Amino acid sequence: MSPTRQLPFTAGLLLLVALSCFLSTVLADDNKVYIKGTGIDGKSRDLDVSRYPALYTGDFDDCLGGQSLFNVTKFDAAYYADNLTVLFHLDGTSNIRKESLILHISVEAYGESRFNMTYDPCKANIASMCPLNASVPVTAFAVIPISPNQVAGIPSIALGIPDLEGFARLQIFANSTQTEIGCFQAVMTNGNSFSQPKAVSAIMGGLTFVAVLASFVTAIYGLSISHMRMHYAHSFSVLVIFKTFQSIFFSGALSVNWPSVLPAWWSNFAWSAGMFANDRILRSISSFTGTNANISQVGGAGSVQINNGGGLSQQIYGRSLFATPIFQKSQLQNLARRADYNASNPYDYTWNGRPRTPGMPMPGTWPGFGGTLSMVNVPPAEALMVGLIWLLVVLGGIALLIVLAKLLLDLLAKMKWIKTDGFDYFRSHIGGYVAAGLLRTLFIAFFTIMTLAMYQFSIRGPAGPTAVAVIVWLIFLVGIGGIAAYACYFRLRHGKFEAGPDTLRFERGTLFKKIPFVATTRASQIGEEERANKRYLFGTIPFFKVRYADGDPNRATVHQDEGFIKQFGWLAARYRRTRWWFFAVYLGYLFVRACFVGGGARTPLAQVFGLFIFEILALLAIMKMNPFESNRNTAVAVWMLSISKIATTGLSIAFLPDFNLNRIIATVLGIIIIVVQGFLAVAVLVLIGLGTISTWMSLSRNREEFPELHEQTRIQFFEHMDTRAGDLPPPPKEEEEPEEPVQLYFNVREVRRAPKIGDEDEAPGELEPPSNIVVSSAAASIRRSRANSASSRHSVSSIPRAARAHRTSWSAKDVSQWDAEMSRGDVPRAAHSRSSSLRLSGLNHDSHGTNTPSRRPPMTPMRESFEGPMLSIPAQMMESDTAPGSSIAESVDEKKSGSSVEEKPAVSVTPTAGDEPDKEAKMEAEAKEESAVPPLTSTAGDAPAKKAIAEAEAEDRLAVSPLASTVGEEPDKAKAKVDAREKQP
């Protein structure tokens, strides 16, 4: 067929499909029936009669405990807020021959009555109930208009909040005797719920299966058993995943009055405990458990004898229920079942409930474990049997999965699609892997089966399920417990335990390194460093210590012992080298917890408070042991899961029946529990994804090709595994030295040397480059500024602050320089220092010997490191006037050579710990400068400062003395005159 012929055919096909969709829509619209309605807001609108109501009923039951004189197959009630109507539908039979009735309909939500209405069926023309006749089946259907005042007690939030906690109740009274002859109760809902088992369970179940595969692959791939164990230990534990989901579900096993939101939330995790079943499974085991799950009606007047043959019927009419048969058995069976939904009838609906299975709590209430199981439609008496059925199914599936994996690897190896060396050990030891997989599954199911078995003991059911519970309880306790005990014996049989005295020390410590806490330490575990750094001791008590002494010190460690790994790796492989025995401790923890959860159902106070205290103690013990080798397993099993258990159990105390908590407050607390457990569940799902990535890295350990983006991550992951596998104690932490308190200090950043007589006449070529004086100090620097100049600093000379250094004789060049400085506003005026060893760097002479101002060269890190702050000059520098870099020696050399002295970069010295005399002298000198008085003489302890001042005064005398003021006078002669003056008394 040519392309030109295909195009019209395709277009015609599309047109036909569109036309069929349009016709189906039109036909569907034709089946709809619309009515006019005015809502509570006063607006009128067209309404579809098949719409969902704002509130409607679900499953229903006989609220007289099976003593109602009716057999009811349908009880539906609904409230439509868009047209203010109440729908009432009741189908059933009765053995009362003739009686006029009064109906009372009530709605209760969150522990308070929200709606009440008394209704006469004769006024509504309900022929089957006016009067009631045993020969006529009851088919009561009515749509009753109501006023806004009648529904004022129903808050608007009730129409949208998930899992509305409430119920609708229909009570039937006989007018002749004025007694209640029938009562039926149904749970109320608005269609919103936290219970989404199909979606949530599918997602969590799928991700859990991925985690199972990832863990299984790490256990079967590798060339060395010890390396296989190490990589398996760092995969995300399937045991931790199931314990997380099971702990969330079995939170509902406590015997308290749960708010409706919690059983709905926990129903999403029922699959992890095997608590899901259809009607076929329930009917198959109902005869053994003593419950009749094959029911289609409730009440005490029908073909199913539920309680005592009708109860009140004998009191009212003085005859038994079956004394006067009304219908044949075949006729009763025809009335027993509700008619199926008729899609062609626009007035039919699908939101109806069904009769509640006997043994379950009353609809609209969720007490204890029965209320939690009612959300998944599993009767409490059948919970153990349902769990055992799914456990057997899982065991068969695990064995089949392992065998199929072996056959698949054989096929891939035969086709040469994979390398055989990585899976050779698994393919040659398939029997051991099947046994380990089955035992590991039983270990995971230990808590669930023990809890259900002990719950079966507490409800005191029929003999058959109780006998099964005893057998299963013994098998798991003796079987799994005995294997755990033998594993410990197998490893420790070559050594012995030694007991000795010890002491428990209660010392001052911190929790999370911040919160003050009391630390408990055994004296035998305190090292030498800890003994040296003694903490505050509150007290001690005598204790004992038990130490294991291995008979063979050269024996391989538990994670290098291939024989032990082959037999008991499914128990101990995930734990640290020094905590390999934790599986025995954890098994005991699970058993005690199962005793509280399952066995304490009849004593709510002891159950809840005991479990709360036990969880706190278990958290402290597990924190101390820190058993897992993998950080992911530690984060979930040790921290998040334990904290979630404590928070859930602690908040559950408020739901105890003795406290009678307001149901609205109970709902708020229930939502808090959902938030806590929701974060835990999300964290587990995220860690499953991370565990899958780490498994991918583990499988690539024998390959060099790996994405470069993740290569460094893989290397770090392998190094982390090697470090954790050794389980060596962490290196001692370096103690931080306490910081020394900051003391007051100061520094001289920079000074400028004033030109001296004769500097102007020096030849430019004889100038020497400036040299820096660098003196390091341990103290920090602090700046000191002046208002009129950011770069000037006070002189250390004896000139008062208000005085200005000047010469005794002036040349023409001096006058011109002075005028230039006074006329320029951009050059700050600075006081000229008399000391030639301390200089300012704001103005520098150029290389030609002129006095032209020039900027400093740019600051560099190297220059900055050499231009440290300087406060005082060490004594060793003052002892040698000719030391290289000394500004004092430099001044003398310059005088000898007759050259002019260039300004040098600023030098400053920060005081050290030994410069306290200089510091005190400096402070005294500054105090004298503030008061403009002559400088103080130095003290005896100011040798360096005294010598520096003496040298500075000697230079000043050379520069400004009248004896040496002649221009061009030889420096040697001037020096001789100064020395002569100093020798005079």
N, C-alpha and C positions, 0 to 999 in steps of 0.2 A: 504494500500500500504506500502510495506516495505521501510526502509530507503535506501536500495541499489537501489531500483527502482526509488526513488524520485530524486536521484542525477543526473542521465542522463537527466531526464526531466527538471530539473532546469538549467543544463548546456546548453541544447538545447534552452531553452527560452532566456537565456542571449545572446547566439550566434545570435538568430533571431533579437533581439533588436539592437545589435551592427551592424548587416548587414543592417538593415533598416536605421539606422542613417547614415551609410556610403553611401548607395545608395541615400539618400536625399541630402547629401552633394555634391555627384557627379552630380546629376541632377541640383542642384542649380548652381554649377559651369558651367554646360553646358549652362545654360541660360545667363550667363554673356558674355559680348562682350568687348574685349580689343582693345585699339588703342595705337599707338605710339605717344608719346608727348615729347617735349623739353621745359623744364621750364625756368623761368627767370634766373636760375643759370647755364643754358647751358647744363644740364644733360638730356639725353634721357631715358625714362622709359615707361613701359607698364601701361596703365591707364584703369580703369574700366569706362565704359561710364555712369554707374548709380551712380558714386561717387558724393559726395556733393561738390559743388564749394567753392572756397575761399570766395567769396562774392555773395549773391543772394538776390532777392527781396522778399517782403512779400505782405501785403495788398496794394491795389492800388486804386486810385480815379482819377476823372476828375479834372485836375488842371486849367481848364477854368471855373470852377464853374458850370458845367452842360451844357456848351455851345459848347462842341465839337460836330462835325458832324459825330460822330461814336458812336456805342454801342459796348463796349468792354467787353467780358466775360473772357478774359485771357490776362494778361500782365506779362510776366516773363522775367527777364534779369539776367544774371549771369556772373561772371568773374572767369575763371579758371587760377590760377597762375602756375599750373604745366605744362600747354602747351600753355599759353599766347593766350587764345581765349576768345571771348565774345559771349555769347549765347543770342539770341533775339527771343521771341515767342509772337505773337500777334494774338488773335482770336476775331472776331467781325463782325459787319455789318455797312453799311453806306447807305445814301440815295442820294449820289452823283452819277450821271449816268456815267460820264466819266471824268477822271482827272488824269494827271501825277503828281506824288508826289515826295517829298524829305523828308527823315527822318533825324532827329537830335537826337542823344543819348548822354546824359550827366550824370555824376555822381558827386554829391556834398557831401562832408563829412566835418563835423565840421566847417561849414560856408564858406568853400572854394571849388572852382571847381577843381576836381581831374582828370576828364576824359571827353573829348569831341570828338565826331566823327560824321561827316555828311555821310549819307549812301543813295545810290540810289538803290531802290528795283529792278529796271530793270536789273542792273548789276549782281544782285544775283539771277536772274531768279525766282523772286517771282511773279508768274502769277497773283495772286489775287490783286496785287497792281500795276501792270504795264500793262495797266493803271488801275486805280481804277474804278470799274464798280458796280453800285448798285445791279445788278442782281447776282453778284458773291460774296459770303461771303468771308470776309478777313481771310486768314489763312497764316500768315507770320511766317516762322521759318527759322532762319539762324544762322550759327556758323561762326563768323567773326574772322580771325586771326589778331593779333595786334603785334606791335613791343614793345620792352622794353621801348623805349622813350615815347610811348603813355600812359604807366601806371607808369611813373616815379613819377607822383604826388601823387600816392597812397602809403603812408608809410607802412612799414612792420608791424608796431604795429596795424594797422587797421585790419589786418587779424586775430588777436587774442584777442583784447580788448573786454570785454563784452559790449554788447549793443552799437554797433557802431552807432554813430549819423550821418546819411546820407540818401540819397535817390537817386534813378535813375529816370530820366525823359525822356520820349519819346515825341518829338514834331513833328507834321506832317504839312507840308506846301504844298499848292497848287501852282504848277508852273505857271499856267495861271494868277492867281491874286496875287501871291507872298504874300499870307496871311496865317496865322496859322489857320488851320481848325480842329486841334485836339491836345490835350495835356493830357498825362497820367503820373501820378507820383506814384512810389511805394517805400516803405521803404526798405532800405538796411540793411542786417545783415550778420554776419559771423557764426551764430549758437551758439555763447556764450552769455549768458544772466544771469542777476541777477534774472530774473523772473522765479521762480520755484514754482508756486502755488500748484501743485499737491503734491510735496514732503514737502515743508516748511509749507504749510497750514495744511497738514495732521498732521504733528508733533505738531505744535502749537495748533491746534484744539483739538487733543487728550489730551495734557497736560492741556489745559484749562478745558476740561470736567472732568478730574481728580480733578482739583481745585474746580469745581462746586460741585462735590460729597463730597469732604472733607469739604467744607463750609456747605453743607446741613446736613451732619451727625452731625457736632458739634452743629447745631441749633436744632436738634430734640432729642439729647441724653442728659439725665440728670434727676435728681430728683427735683432740685430747679431751678426756673426760673432765679434767679440772677446768679447762677453758670452756667447755660446754656448760658446766655448772656456773661459772662466773657470768657468762652472757645470759643464761637463764635467770640468774638472780637479779639482773638489772632490767629485765622485762617487767611490764606491769602485771602484778599478781592477779590472777583470776579469783583466788580466794578473797583478796581484799575487795574486788569488785562485787562479788556476790554477798559478802558480809555487809557491805555498805547498803546495797539494795534490800537485803533481808532485814537489817536493823531498822530501816525506814518503815517497812511493812509491819514488822512485829512490834513497832511502837504502839500499834493499835490493839495489842493483846492485853494491855493493862485494864483492870476492871474499874473503869471510870466512865462517867457520862460524857462521851465525846461530842463536840460540836459537829454539825453535819459536814463542814468543809474538810475535816481531817480524814474520815473514812473514804470520802470521794478522792482525796489526794493519794491516799495509800493504795487505792485500787489500781493505780498505775504501776505499782511495784509487786503486785500479787504474783506475777509470773515467776519472779525470782525464788519464791517459796513453793511453787507448784500449786498455788491456790487459784486455779481456773478450771472450769468444767462446764460442759453443756448438759442439756437435759437428759441426753441418752446415758451419759456416764453416771449422773446422779440417780436415774431410775434403776440402773443396773446394780447399784450397791445399796439402794434404799432399803430393800428387804433385809439385808444383813445388818445394817446399822440401826434398824428399828424406826426409821422415818419414812413417811409416805410422800415421796417426791412426785408421784404421778397423780397430782390433784388438779382439779380445774374449778374448784369452788371452795367456799369457806362457810362455816356455820355448823349447826347441830341438828339440822332437820333433813338431811339428804342421804344419798347412798353411801357416803363415806362416814363411817363412825369415827369421830375425832376424839371426843372426850367421854361423856357419860350418857350418851343416848338422848341428848336433847336438853338435859338439865331442868330448866324451868317449866318444861312442858308437863312434867308430872305434878308440879305444884299447882299449875293453873287448871289443867283438865283431869288430873288424877289418872292418867294412863301413860303407858310407855310410848316411845316414839314409833315403834313398829307394831303396836297393838292393832291399829286399824290402817292397813295399807291403803294408800291413796292412788299410787301409780304402780304399774308393773315395772320391773327392773329395766326392761328395754326402754320404757318411756322415760325413766329417770336418766338413763344414759343419754337420751336425746336432748334432755334439758341441761345436762351437766356441762356441756362445752359452749363457750362463747362463739358466736358466728364470726367467720373470717372477715377481714376488711374488704369491703366492696368498693372498688375504685370508681365504678360507674355511678355510685350514689354520692352526690355532692355533699350530703349531710353526714356522711360517715367520716370517721377520723382515725388517726393512727397514734395519737398521743396517750392512749389508754394504758392502764397497768394490768396486772394479772394477780391471781391469788397468791399470797405469800406462803412459802413452804413451811410446814409445821416445824417448830423448834427454833425458828428465827425470831428476833425481837419484833415488837410491834412497829409497823410502818410509821415513820416520823420520829423514831427514837433510835439512838445508836449507843447502847450500853456495852462496854467491854469488847471482847474479841468477837462476840456474836454480831455486834453492830458493824464491825469492820468486815466480817465475812459476808454480811448481807449485801454489801455493795458489789460483790462478785458472785452473788447467788450460790454460795456454798453453805449448806447447813453446818452448824458447829459440830454435830455428831459425826459428820462425814468428812471432816477436814483431814484427819489422819489418813484415812483410806485414799482420799484424792491425792494427798502428798506422796504416799507410797507408790501409787500408780505411776505418777510422773517421774519419780525417782528411778523406777525400773526402766521406764522408757529412755531416760537420759543415760543410764548405764549401758543399755544396749546401743544407743547412738554413739557413745564415746568409743566403745570397742569397735563398732563398724567404721567409724571415722579413722581410727588408727590403722586398721587393716587396709582400708581403701587408700590411705596415704602411702602405705608401703607398696601396694600394687601399682599405684600411679608413678611412684619414683622408679620402680623396676621398668615400667614401660618407657619412661622418658630416658632412662639410662640405656636401655636397649636401642632406642632410636637415636642415641648420642646427642640428645638435646641438652643434657646437663652433665657436669662432671660428677663422677661417681664417688670420688674420695670424700666429699663432705658429708654424704649420707650413708656411707658404708656401714658404720657402726649401728645405726638405726635399722637398716635393712637386715642386718644379721642378728639383731636382738629384739625382734618384734614381740616375742612373748613377754619379755620383761617390761617393755613399754606399755603393753596392754594392761598388765597387772598394776603398774604404777599409775596409769591413767584411771583405772577403776577405783583404786584405793584413794587417789587424790579427790575423786568425785565424792566418795563417801565422807571424806574428811570435810569437804565443803558443805555437805548436807547434814553434818553432825548436829549443829545447833537447831536447824529447822525440824528434824525428825524428833530430837529430844524434847523440844518445846511442844510439838503437837502431841507426842505421847503423854507427857505429863498433863497437858490440858485435857486429854481424854480421861485421865484419872480423876481430874477435878470435877468434870461435869457428871461423873457417875452414870455413864450411859449403859446400854445393854451389855450383856456378858461377852458377846462375840467381839465387838470392837475393842473392849477393854482387854481381853486376852491377847489380841493382836498387838495392842499397845505395849503390854508387858514384854512380849517376845522381842519386839523391835527395840525396845528400850535396853534390854539386856544385851542384844547383839551389838548395838552401837557402843554401849558403855564398855562391855568386856572386850569386844573386837577391836575397835579403834583405840580405846584406852590401853589394852594389852599390847598392841603393836607399838604404840608410843613408848610404853615402859620398856619393851624389849629393845627398841632402838637406843634408848639411853644405856641400857645394860650392855649392848653390843659394843658401844664405843668406850665405856668406862670399865670394862671387865678386867683389864690388865693393870689397873691401878687401885688405889685405895683412898678413902677419905680420912682426913685428920681433923680433929676438933681441938680448939684451944680457946683460951680466954681472950676477950677483946673488950673494948670500951666504945660506947656511943657518945660522941661529943656534939653538943648543941651549941652552935656558934652563930655569930652574926653573919648573915649573908644577904644576897639579893636574889630576887626572882625576875628573870628576863633582864638581868644586869641593871635594873633600875629600881624595882620595888623592894623595899626592905623586907627581909624574910629571915626565918630561922633555918639555918642549914644544919643538916644532920650528917655527920661524917664518922666513919669508923676510924679509930686510932691507928689500926694496922694499915690503913690505906693512905695515911698522911706521909708525904715525902719529906726529904730534908729541906727543900726550899719552902714548903708550907710550914714546916716547924720553925724555920727562921722568921717567917712573916706570920707571926701568930695573930689570929683574929680574936675578937672579944668572945670569951667563953661564958655561956649562960650556965652550963652545968653538964655533968656526965652521969651515965648510968652504966653499970656492968653489963656486958653482953658476951657473945661467943662468936667464934668464926669457924667456918668449915672450909677446908682446903683440900683440893684433889691433888694427889701425888701420883703421877704417871709412872708405872713400873719401867717403861722403856722411854727414856728421855729423847731418843733419836727417832721415835715413831713419827710418821707423817701427821701433819695437822688434819683436822676433820675435813677440810676442803681439798686436801691432797690425797686423802685415803679413798682410792677408787672402789675398794670393796664396800665401804660404808655408803658411798654415793650411789652405787648401783642398787643397793637394797633399800636405803632410806633417804635417797635424795629427794623424793617427793614430799618428805616431811621437813628436812633441814636445809635444803639447798638455798633457800632465799634469805637465810639469816646470817649474821656476822660470824666470823670464825670463833669469837669468844662467847657468842650467844646462840650457838647451834642448837642448844637444848630448849630454846624458847617454845618450840611446838608443844612440848609437854605442859608448860605453864599456860599457854594459850588454850589448850584443850580443857584444862581445869577451869579456866575463866569462862569458856563457853558453857560448860556444864552448870556452873553455879548460876550463870545468867539465865539459862533455860529453866532452872528450878524456880527462880523468881518470876519469870514471865509466864511460864506455862503452869507450874505447880501452885502458884499463889493466887489463882483466880478467885478463890472463895474468901480471901482475906485482903481486901483492897488496901487498907492502910499499911499493913506489913509489906505487901507487895511493892507499892510505889515508893515508900520511904526507904525500905531496905535496898531496893534496886538503885535508888539515887545515891545512897551512901556507898554502895559497892562500886558504882561506876566512877565515883571520885577517887576512891582508893586504887582502882584498877588503872586509872589515868596516871596517877603519881608513880605507880610501880612500873608501868610500861615506859613512861618518860625516863625513868632512871635507867632502865635496861637498854632502851633504844636498840631494838633487836635487828631491824632490817638493814640489809646491805645497800639497798637502793634508796635514793633520796625520795623518789616518787612514792614508793610504798610507805616510807616513813611519814611523809607529809599527810597521806590519807589515813593510814591505819592508826598511827600514833596520835596525831593531832586533830585533824578535821573530824574524823569519825568519832573519836572519844568525846570531843567537845560537843558535837551534835547530840550524842546520846545523853550527856549530862544536861544540856539545855532542854531537850525534849522531855526527859523524865522530871526535871525540876518544874517546868511549866505544867506538866500533867498533874502535879499535886493539887493544883487549883480546881481540877475537874472531879475530884473525889466527891461522891454523893453526900458525905457528911458536911461539906462546905456549902452545898446548894448555891453555886455561883450563878450570877445573872447570865442568861444565855447570850446576850449581846456581848458582854465582856468575854465570855468563853469563846465566842466566835473570833474576837480580836486576838486573843491568845493563840487560837488555832491558826490564824493567818501568819502570826509570828513564827510558829513552828514550821509552817509550810515554807516560809522564806529561808529559814536556817537549813532545812533539809534540801530545799531547792538549790541553794548555793553548793551544798555538798554533792548533789547529783551532777550538777553542771561541771564541777571541778573534776569529778571522776571521768566524765565523758571527754573532757579536754585532755586529761592525762592518758586516756586510752589512745587518743590521736598521737600524743608525744611518744607513747610507748611503741606505737607502730613504726614511727620514724627511727627510734633507737634500734628496733629489731631489724630494720632495713640496713642500718649501719653495721649491726653485728653480722648479718649475712654477707656483707662485703669485706669482712676482715681479711680474707685470703685473696683479695683482688687489689691490684694497684690502681686500676681505673676507677675513678670516682669524680663526681662533679666538683670542679675547683671551688665553687661557691661554698660547698659544705665540707671540703677536705679538712680545713682546720678544726671545724666542729667535731668531725669524726675522730681526729687525733686526740683532741681534748677529752672526748668521751672514753676512748680506750685508756688514756692515762688515768682518768678518774676511776675507771673500773679496776685497774691494777692497784691503785692506791687503796681503794676500799676493800679489795680482796685481802690485802695484807692485814688489815684491822690493827694497825699499830697505834700506840697512843700518840696524840698530837704533840708536836714540839712545845716546850714551855714558852709561854708568852713573855716577851720582853717587858720588864716593868718600866713604866713611863716615869721618868724623873720629874719630880714636882718642879714647877716653874718657880724661879726665884722672884721674890716680890720686886716690883719696879720701884727704883728710888729716884729722887729728884736729881737732875743733872743738867749741865749746860755744855755748850761747846762754842768755840770761835770758828766760824765758817771760813772767813777770809779777811785779810788785812792788806793794806797797800803801803808800800814804802815811799816816803816823800823824797823828792830829789834833794840832794845835798850840794853844798858849795863845791864847785869844781866839776860837777857832773856835766855842766853845760859845755865845758871846754874840752871834753874827752873826744878823741878821734872816733868816728863811727866804726872804723874797721876793727877797733880793738875790743868791741863789745863781745861778750860771751853769751851764748844762748842761756835762757833762764832754766834753772833746774828746780825740780819739785822736791819738796821735803815731805816724805810720807811717814807718818807714825801711826801704826794701827792701835786700836784700843778695843776693849771688850764691851764698852757701854755704847748705847745708841745715841744718836744726835738729835738735837732739838733746835729749831730755828728761833732766832731772835731778831726782830725787825724794828726798823724805825719808821716814823711817820713820813718823813720827807725823803727817804731813800730806801729802796728795797734791797740794795746790795751792800750798804755800808754796815760796819760793825764798830762797836765801841773799842777804843784803843785800850791796850793793857798797860799803857804807860802811866806815869804819875800825874799827867795833866788832868785837871778836873774836867767834868763833862761840859761845862759852859765855856771853857777856854779853848783857844784855837792855836795849834802849833804853827809857829812862824820862825823866820830866820832873824838873826841879829843884823845881817847886812843883806841888801837886796841889789840885784843887778837889773839891767834893762830887760833882760829876757824874763826874769821873774815877774816883773810888773806886767809885761805883755801876756804872759801865761795866766796871771791872775785875772786880768781884764777879760781874757777869752773865756775863762771858766765862769766868771760872774755874768757874762752876757749870754751865754748859751743856757737855755732852759732844759735841754734834753740830757745834759750831763749833770748828775747830782753832785753837789759839793759834799765832800767827805773830810772829816777831820784827819789831819796828817799825823801819822804815828811817829813816835820818836824811836821806836824799835825797828831795826833793820831786819830782824829775823822773822817778824810777823808782818805780812804784806797784804794789801788789797789787790784784787785782780780786775777791778772795774776799768782802769786805764792802763795801757801798756805802751812802752816806748817801741817804736818801730825798729826795724833792723838797721836803720841808718843812724840811730842815735838821736833822732828828733823826739820831741815831746808830743807828737801828734797822737790824739786818742785813737785807739783801735779796739775792736771787739775781740773777745776770747775766741779761740778756735772752737768748732762744734764739739759738744760732749759726746764721748764714745764710752761703751762699757769698760774698755781698758782704762781710759782716762778717769772714769768715775771710780774705778776700783783703787786707783792710786791717789785720788783726791779725797781721802777719807777725812772725817772730822778730827780736828786736833784741838785739844784743850791745854795740855801741858807737855813739856819736852822731857824725855827721860834723862836721868842723871848721867848715864853713860855718854849721851850726846854732848852734854855740857862739859864733861871732863876733857874732851879733846876739841880744841878750837879749830883744828885743821882736818877734822873728819870730813870725808867726802859727803857732799849734800848738805852740810851744815850751813845755815844762812849766816851764822856768826863768823865762821872761818871764811865764808865767801866774802863777807864785808871787809875783813882785814885784807884778803887777797886783792880785792878791788882797789883798796886804798894804796896798796903797795904798787899795783900796776898803773895806778892813775886813771883807770878806765871808769866810765860812767856805769852806773848800776841800773840794769833793767828791772822793771817790775816783774815779779814772779807770780805764778799762779797761787791761789789761796791754799794755805795749808792749815789744817786744824787737827787737834788731837782730842780724842774722847777719853775722859778719865777712866782709869782702871781701878781695881780694888785697892791697889797700893798707893793711889794718888790722893788719899784723903787729906793730907796736910796741904797739898797744892790747892785742892778744892776749897778748903776752908780759907786759905790765904786769898784766893781769888774772890770769894764771896765777901771777905772783909774789904778788899780793895774796891769792889763795886759799891759797897755801902759808903765808903768814903767818897767815891766819885759822885754819888747821889747828893751828898751834902756839900760838894765843892770845897773840900778841905785838902790839905797836902796829903800825899800818899803815906800809908803806913809802912813802917819797916817790916821786913819779913821776920817770921819767928825762927826759932832754932831748927824746927823741923822742915823748913822750906828751903832746903839747900839747892835743889834744882831751880826753883823760881828765883831765889835770891841771886844766884849766879847769872841767870838769864837777864835780870834787871840790871845787874852790874855791867854786863857786857853791853847792853843797850845804852846805858848812860855813857859808857866809854865812847861808843860810836857817836853819840850826840855831841860829846865834848869835842870830838875830832871835827864834827861838821859845823858847829855853831860857836865854838870858843873864840873870843877876840884875838887870842894868840895865834889862831890858825885861820883867820878869816881872810887873809890875803889870797887873792886869786892866783892860782898857779903855784902855791907853796907845796913843797915836796911832802908827800905823805909820811916819809920816814921822820922828817923833822917834827911834823905835827904829832906823830906817835911818841916821839921822845919827850916833847913838852908835856903830853898827857901823863906819861909815866912819871915824870918828875913831880908833877902836881900831886899824883896819888901817893908818892913816897913822903910828902910833907905831912907832919903830924896834924 
